[in-house]
Amino acid sequence: MLLLALLVVPSYWVGSVMRRYHHPANRYARTGGQIARELLDALGLAHVVAEITDKGDHYDPREKVVRLSAENFNSRSLTALTVAAHEVGHALQDARSFPPLRWRTYLVQVVAPVERVGAALLVLTRFAAALLRSPRAGLLGLVVGVATLLLGVGVHLLTLPTELDAS
């Protein structure tokens, strides 16, 4: 129960703070996209692109792109500007070869396929247990599936310095 609280509460808190400061959406003179571009240029990172994405706000170190949701890219809210500045912070980490960002980039590439396998195992566990008529097979699949999904949580915990430094 404590582990679940540790996983859910911080995410819920961050989401509620971001929702609170998303309004008014026209609070500042510039949009998140404009702020991202200005910060990138000011930091000598003109080669880094800032663009809209539907896959969540993030910096892609392989493609050198700051990606912001349409909402944050086009909004003039405190949330939009803060998110843009945070993602530019990751671009700056990349330019400075910040070791925790390098580790995170590597770990995400390794863990992502394992997480997909874990998710598939969780889905298939019920069918395997019923087909094999063995609760042990179901339990084993469940344990392995949950363990692989927890790898993602581990990556986020190990790379927390990356997030703190970008902020």
ChimeraX commands (.cxc) that place a marker at each C-alpha (Angstrom):
marker #1 position 0.00,0.00,0.00 radius 0.5
marker #1 position 2.86,2.37,0.84 radius 0.5
marker #1 position 4.53,1.61,-2.51 radius 0.5
marker #1 position 1.31,2.40,-4.34 radius 0.5
marker #1 position 1.00,5.70,-2.46 radius 0.5
marker #1 position 4.62,6.56,-3.30 radius 0.5
marker #1 position 3.90,5.92,-6.97 radius 0.5
marker #1 position 0.53,7.66,-7.24 radius 0.5
marker #1 position 0.59,10.62,-4.83 radius 0.5
marker #1 position 3.52,12.56,-6.39 radius 0.5
marker #1 position 2.04,12.18,-9.86 radius 0.5
marker #1 position -1.37,13.33,-8.66 radius 0.5
marker #1 position 0.14,16.31,-6.83 radius 0.5
marker #1 position 2.18,17.44,-9.86 radius 0.5
marker #1 position -0.88,17.09,-12.10 radius 0.5
marker #1 position -3.07,19.15,-9.77 radius 0.5
marker #1 position -0.48,21.94,-9.52 radius 0.5
marker #1 position -0.08,22.01,-13.30 radius 0.5
marker #1 position -3.87,22.15,-13.82 radius 0.5
marker #1 position -4.17,24.98,-11.29 radius 0.5
marker #1 position -1.59,27.16,-13.05 radius 0.5
marker #1 position -2.78,26.38,-16.55 radius 0.5
marker #1 position -5.43,29.09,-16.10 radius 0.5
marker #1 position -5.61,31.76,-17.26 radius 0.5
marker #1 position -4.21,30.45,-20.52 radius 0.5
marker #1 position -3.24,33.95,-21.67 radius 0.5
marker #1 position -1.42,35.18,-18.55 radius 0.5
marker #1 position 1.91,35.98,-20.22 radius 0.5
marker #1 position 3.04,37.72,-23.40 radius 0.5
marker #1 position 4.66,34.63,-24.97 radius 0.5
marker #1 position 3.56,31.06,-25.54 radius 0.5
marker #1 position 5.36,27.98,-24.30 radius 0.5
marker #1 position 6.66,27.37,-27.82 radius 0.5
marker #1 position 8.00,30.92,-28.10 radius 0.5
marker #1 position 9.69,30.70,-24.69 radius 0.5
marker #1 position 11.27,27.37,-25.62 radius 0.5
marker #1 position 12.67,28.85,-28.84 radius 0.5
marker #1 position 13.96,31.99,-27.09 radius 0.5
marker #1 position 15.65,29.98,-24.33 radius 0.5
marker #1 position 17.22,27.57,-26.81 radius 0.5
marker #1 position 18.61,30.45,-28.85 radius 0.5
marker #1 position 19.86,32.29,-25.75 radius 0.5
marker #1 position 21.67,29.14,-24.59 radius 0.5
marker #1 position 23.38,28.65,-27.96 radius 0.5
marker #1 position 21.17,25.69,-28.86 radius 0.5
marker #1 position 19.81,27.03,-32.16 radius 0.5
marker #1 position 20.21,23.53,-33.67 radius 0.5
marker #1 position 17.58,22.13,-31.26 radius 0.5
marker #1 position 14.05,22.19,-32.69 radius 0.5
marker #1 position 10.92,23.04,-30.70 radius 0.5
marker #1 position 7.75,21.40,-31.99 radius 0.5
marker #1 position 4.26,20.23,-31.11 radius 0.5
marker #1 position 3.63,16.58,-30.23 radius 0.5
marker #1 position 0.74,14.41,-29.15 radius 0.5
marker #1 position 3.04,12.10,-27.16 radius 0.5
marker #1 position 3.50,14.29,-24.08 radius 0.5
marker #1 position 6.01,16.99,-23.25 radius 0.5
marker #1 position 9.60,15.76,-23.50 radius 0.5
marker #1 position 13.06,16.37,-24.88 radius 0.5
marker #1 position 14.38,13.82,-27.37 radius 0.5
marker #1 position 18.19,13.74,-27.06 radius 0.5
marker #1 position 18.60,11.51,-30.12 radius 0.5
marker #1 position 16.77,13.88,-32.45 radius 0.5
marker #1 position 17.62,17.11,-30.55 radius 0.5
marker #1 position 13.97,18.17,-30.29 radius 0.5
marker #1 position 11.99,19.81,-27.49 radius 0.5
marker #1 position 8.47,18.47,-27.92 radius 0.5
marker #1 position 5.53,20.15,-26.22 radius 0.5
marker #1 position 1.86,19.24,-26.23 radius 0.5
marker #1 position -0.24,21.58,-28.37 radius 0.5
marker #1 position -1.75,22.92,-25.17 radius 0.5
marker #1 position 1.65,23.89,-23.71 radius 0.5
marker #1 position 3.14,24.96,-27.04 radius 0.5
marker #1 position 0.32,27.42,-27.78 radius 0.5
marker #1 position -0.68,28.51,-24.28 radius 0.5
marker #1 position 0.54,31.59,-22.42 radius 0.5
marker #1 position -0.09,30.07,-18.98 radius 0.5
marker #1 position 2.42,29.66,-16.17 radius 0.5
marker #1 position 2.23,25.88,-16.66 radius 0.5
marker #1 position 3.06,26.16,-20.38 radius 0.5
marker #1 position 6.06,28.41,-19.77 radius 0.5
marker #1 position 7.33,26.25,-16.90 radius 0.5
marker #1 position 7.03,23.02,-18.88 radius 0.5
marker #1 position 8.79,24.62,-21.86 radius 0.5
marker #1 position 11.65,25.86,-19.66 radius 0.5
marker #1 position 11.96,22.43,-18.02 radius 0.5
marker #1 position 12.24,20.63,-21.36 radius 0.5
marker #1 position 14.82,23.19,-22.54 radius 0.5
marker #1 position 16.67,22.32,-19.33 radius 0.5
marker #1 position 16.99,18.76,-20.64 radius 0.5
marker #1 position 18.36,20.10,-23.94 radius 0.5
marker #1 position 20.96,22.05,-21.96 radius 0.5
marker #1 position 21.84,18.89,-20.01 radius 0.5
marker #1 position 22.33,17.10,-23.31 radius 0.5
marker #1 position 24.56,19.86,-24.66 radius 0.5
marker #1 position 26.67,19.65,-21.48 radius 0.5
marker #1 position 26.79,15.82,-21.58 radius 0.5
marker #1 position 25.12,15.59,-18.16 radius 0.5
marker #1 position 25.83,11.98,-17.07 radius 0.5
marker #1 position 22.40,11.26,-15.50 radius 0.5
marker #1 position 20.70,12.27,-18.78 radius 0.5
marker #1 position 22.98,9.93,-20.70 radius 0.5
marker #1 position 22.10,7.09,-18.29 radius 0.5
marker #1 position 18.41,7.86,-18.54 radius 0.5
marker #1 position 18.49,7.87,-22.34 radius 0.5
marker #1 position 20.25,4.49,-22.34 radius 0.5
marker #1 position 18.02,2.95,-19.66 radius 0.5
marker #1 position 14.81,4.07,-21.36 radius 0.5
marker #1 position 15.91,2.42,-24.60 radius 0.5
marker #1 position 16.68,-0.82,-22.77 radius 0.5
marker #1 position 13.66,-0.89,-20.46 radius 0.5
marker #1 position 10.95,0.16,-22.96 radius 0.5
marker #1 position 10.85,-3.20,-24.81 radius 0.5
marker #1 position 10.93,-5.08,-21.49 radius 0.5
marker #1 position 7.95,-3.05,-20.25 radius 0.5
marker #1 position 6.01,-3.96,-23.40 radius 0.5
marker #1 position 6.71,-7.64,-22.72 radius 0.5
marker #1 position 5.58,-7.15,-19.12 radius 0.5
marker #1 position 2.34,-5.54,-20.23 radius 0.5
marker #1 position 1.72,-8.41,-22.66 radius 0.5
marker #1 position 2.40,-10.94,-19.90 radius 0.5
marker #1 position -0.13,-9.26,-17.66 radius 0.5
marker #1 position -2.75,-9.50,-20.39 radius 0.5
marker #1 position -1.89,-13.10,-21.29 radius 0.5
marker #1 position -1.63,-14.33,-17.69 radius 0.5
marker #1 position -5.37,-14.88,-17.28 radius 0.5
marker #1 position -5.59,-16.79,-20.54 radius 0.5
marker #1 position -2.53,-18.91,-19.78 radius 0.5
marker #1 position -3.82,-19.79,-16.32 radius 0.5
marker #1 position -7.20,-20.79,-17.74 radius 0.5
marker #1 position -5.73,-22.68,-20.69 radius 0.5
marker #1 position -3.19,-24.57,-18.58 radius 0.5
marker #1 position -5.63,-24.90,-15.69 radius 0.5
marker #1 position -2.83,-23.91,-13.39 radius 0.5
marker #1 position -3.06,-21.07,-10.89 radius 0.5
marker #1 position 0.73,-21.25,-10.53 radius 0.5
marker #1 position 1.21,-20.34,-14.20 radius 0.5
marker #1 position -1.09,-17.38,-13.69 radius 0.5
marker #1 position 0.70,-16.30,-10.54 radius 0.5
marker #1 position 4.11,-16.64,-12.19 radius 0.5
marker #1 position 2.96,-14.59,-15.18 radius 0.5
marker #1 position 1.52,-11.95,-12.87 radius 0.5
marker #1 position 4.72,-11.68,-10.81 radius 0.5
marker #1 position 6.95,-11.47,-13.89 radius 0.5
marker #1 position 4.61,-8.97,-15.56 radius 0.5
marker #1 position 4.46,-6.66,-12.55 radius 0.5
marker #1 position 8.23,-6.94,-12.04 radius 0.5
marker #1 position 8.95,-5.85,-15.60 radius 0.5
marker #1 position 6.57,-2.91,-15.28 radius 0.5
marker #1 position 8.29,-1.87,-12.05 radius 0.5
marker #1 position 11.53,-1.54,-14.04 radius 0.5
marker #1 position 10.11,1.68,-15.48 radius 0.5
marker #1 position 9.52,2.99,-11.99 radius 0.5
marker #1 position 13.09,2.07,-11.12 radius 0.5
marker #1 position 14.43,3.99,-14.10 radius 0.5
marker #1 position 12.52,7.10,-13.02 radius 0.5
marker #1 position 13.84,6.81,-9.48 radius 0.5
marker #1 position 17.41,6.29,-10.63 radius 0.5
marker #1 position 17.24,9.24,-12.97 radius 0.5
marker #1 position 15.48,11.63,-10.61 radius 0.5
marker #1 position 18.61,13.88,-10.58 radius 0.5
marker #1 position 17.95,14.51,-14.29 radius 0.5
marker #1 position 14.49,15.89,-13.54 radius 0.5
marker #1 position 15.61,17.92,-10.56 radius 0.5
marker #1 position 18.51,19.46,-12.48 radius 0.5
marker #1 position 16.29,20.37,-15.44 radius 0.5
marker #1 position 13.97,22.24,-13.12 radius 0.5
marker link #1:1,2 radius 0.2
marker link #1:2,3 radius 0.2
marker link #1:3,4 radius 0.2
marker link #1:4,5 radius 0.2
marker link #1:5,6 radius 0.2
marker link #1:6,7 radius 0.2
marker link #1:7,8 radius 0.2
marker link #1:8,9 radius 0.2
marker link #1:9,10 radius 0.2
marker link #1:10,11 radius 0.2
marker link #1:11,12 radius 0.2
marker link #1:12,13 radius 0.2
marker link #1:13,14 radius 0.2
marker link #1:14,15 radius 0.2
marker link #1:15,16 radius 0.2
marker link #1:16,17 radius 0.2
marker link #1:17,18 radius 0.2
marker link #1:18,19 radius 0.2
marker link #1:19,20 radius 0.2
marker link #1:20,21 radius 0.2
marker link #1:21,22 radius 0.2
marker link #1:22,23 radius 0.2
marker link #1:23,24 radius 0.2
marker link #1:24,25 radius 0.2
marker link #1:25,26 radius 0.2
marker link #1:26,27 radius 0.2
marker link #1:27,28 radius 0.2
marker link #1:28,29 radius 0.2
marker link #1:29,30 radius 0.2
marker link #1:30,31 radius 0.2
marker link #1:31,32 radius 0.2
marker link #1:32,33 radius 0.2
marker link #1:33,34 radius 0.2
marker link #1:34,35 radius 0.2
marker link #1:35,36 radius 0.2
marker link #1:36,37 radius 0.2
marker link #1:37,38 radius 0.2
marker link #1:38,39 radius 0.2
marker link #1:39,40 radius 0.2
marker link #1:40,41 radius 0.2
marker link #1:41,42 radius 0.2
marker link #1:42,43 radius 0.2
marker link #1:43,44 radius 0.2
marker link #1:44,45 radius 0.2
marker link #1:45,46 radius 0.2
marker link #1:46,47 radius 0.2
marker link #1:47,48 radius 0.2
marker link #1:48,49 radius 0.2
marker link #1:49,50 radius 0.2
marker link #1:50,51 radius 0.2
marker link #1:51,52 radius 0.2
marker link #1:52,53 radius 0.2
marker link #1:53,54 radius 0.2
marker link #1:54,55 radius 0.2
marker link #1:55,56 radius 0.2
marker link #1:56,57 radius 0.2
marker link #1:57,58 radius 0.2
marker link #1:58,59 radius 0.2
marker link #1:59,60 radius 0.2
marker link #1:60,61 radius 0.2
marker link #1:61,62 radius 0.2
marker link #1:62,63 radius 0.2
marker link #1:63,64 radius 0.2
marker link #1:64,65 radius 0.2
marker link #1:65,66 radius 0.2
marker link #1:66,67 radius 0.2
marker link #1:67,68 radius 0.2
marker link #1:68,69 radius 0.2
marker link #1:69,70 radius 0.2
marker link #1:70,71 radius 0.2
marker link #1:71,72 radius 0.2
marker link #1:72,73 radius 0.2
marker link #1:73,74 radius 0.2
marker link #1:74,75 radius 0.2
marker link #1:75,76 radius 0.2
marker link #1:76,77 radius 0.2
marker link #1:77,78 radius 0.2
marker link #1:78,79 radius 0.2
marker link #1:79,80 radius 0.2
marker link #1:80,81 radius 0.2
marker link #1:81,82 radius 0.2
marker link #1:82,83 radius 0.2
marker link #1:83,84 radius 0.2
marker link #1:84,85 radius 0.2
marker link #1:85,86 radius 0.2
marker link #1:86,87 radius 0.2
marker link #1:87,88 radius 0.2
marker link #1:88,89 radius 0.2
marker link #1:89,90 radius 0.2
marker link #1:90,91 radius 0.2
marker link #1:91,92 radius 0.2
marker link #1:92,93 radius 0.2
marker link #1:93,94 radius 0.2
marker link #1:94,95 radius 0.2
marker link #1:95,96 radius 0.2
marker link #1:96,97 radius 0.2
marker link #1:97,98 radius 0.2
marker link #1:98,99 radius 0.2
marker link #1:99,100 radius 0.2
marker link #1:100,101 radius 0.2
marker link #1:101,102 radius 0.2
marker link #1:102,103 radius 0.2
marker link #1:103,104 radius 0.2
marker link #1:104,105 radius 0.2
marker link #1:105,106 radius 0.2
marker link #1:106,107 radius 0.2
marker link #1:107,108 radius 0.2
marker link #1:108,109 radius 0.2
marker link #1:109,110 radius 0.2
marker link #1:110,111 radius 0.2
marker link #1:111,112 radius 0.2
marker link #1:112,113 radius 0.2
marker link #1:113,114 radius 0.2
marker link #1:114,115 radius 0.2
marker link #1:115,116 radius 0.2
marker link #1:116,117 radius 0.2
marker link #1:117,118 radius 0.2
marker link #1:118,119 radius 0.2
marker link #1:119,120 radius 0.2
marker link #1:120,121 radius 0.2
marker link #1:121,122 radius 0.2
marker link #1:122,123 radius 0.2
marker link #1:123,124 radius 0.2
marker link #1:124,125 radius 0.2
marker link #1:125,126 radius 0.2
marker link #1:126,127 radius 0.2
marker link #1:127,128 radius 0.2
marker link #1:128,129 radius 0.2
marker link #1:129,130 radius 0.2
marker link #1:130,131 radius 0.2
marker link #1:131,132 radius 0.2
marker link #1:132,133 radius 0.2
marker link #1:133,134 radius 0.2
marker link #1:134,135 radius 0.2
marker link #1:135,136 radius 0.2
marker link #1:136,137 radius 0.2
marker link #1:137,138 radius 0.2
marker link #1:138,139 radius 0.2
marker link #1:139,140 radius 0.2
marker link #1:140,141 radius 0.2
marker link #1:141,142 radius 0.2
marker link #1:142,143 radius 0.2
marker link #1:143,144 radius 0.2
marker link #1:144,145 radius 0.2
marker link #1:145,146 radius 0.2
marker link #1:146,147 radius 0.2
marker link #1:147,148 radius 0.2
marker link #1:148,149 radius 0.2
marker link #1:149,150 radius 0.2
marker link #1:150,151 radius 0.2
marker link #1:151,152 radius 0.2
marker link #1:152,153 radius 0.2
marker link #1:153,154 radius 0.2
marker link #1:154,155 radius 0.2
marker link #1:155,156 radius 0.2
marker link #1:156,157 radius 0.2
marker link #1:157,158 radius 0.2
marker link #1:158,159 radius 0.2
marker link #1:159,160 radius 0.2
marker link #1:160,161 radius 0.2
marker link #1:161,162 radius 0.2
marker link #1:162,163 radius 0.2
marker link #1:163,164 radius 0.2
marker link #1:164,165 radius 0.2
marker link #1:165,166 radius 0.2
marker link #1:166,167 radius 0.2
view
